[in-house]
Every structure is written in C-alpha cells, then in structure tokens.
Amino acid sequence: MSEVTAAWIRIERWLSRHAPVGPWRAYLIGGGDLWWGLAGETEVNGEPLRPAPRT
C-alpha cells in the first residue's frame, strides 16, 4: 500500500469517527488507490472495489 493511500485511510478513519460521512465509504481499487463510493458499490470503471482497511 502506498504512503498516500495509507494517509487517506487514516483520514477516512478519522472522518468516520468525528464527521458524518453518510452513505460514503472508502474503497481500494486497482493498485491500491483510494476511491470514495456509496456503501455497497462493487466496481468502478470495470475495476473491482475492495473495502479499505479500517485499522
């Protein structure tokens, strides 16, 4: 996982605890890039989405 992706995951974790993110969730696509999408999405532009780690 890249340093940028790791930083975004930390930001997502903070937001989910301290600010409303509503239906939005953090996902990883392709080579580990972060993507924000609606809960339950499974792909973007034909690439599978994986839930971003929360720890």
Buried (B, 14 or more C-beta within 10 A) or exposed (E): EEEEBBEBBEEBBEEBEEEEBEEBBBBBBEEEBBBEBEEEBEEEEEEEBEEBEEE
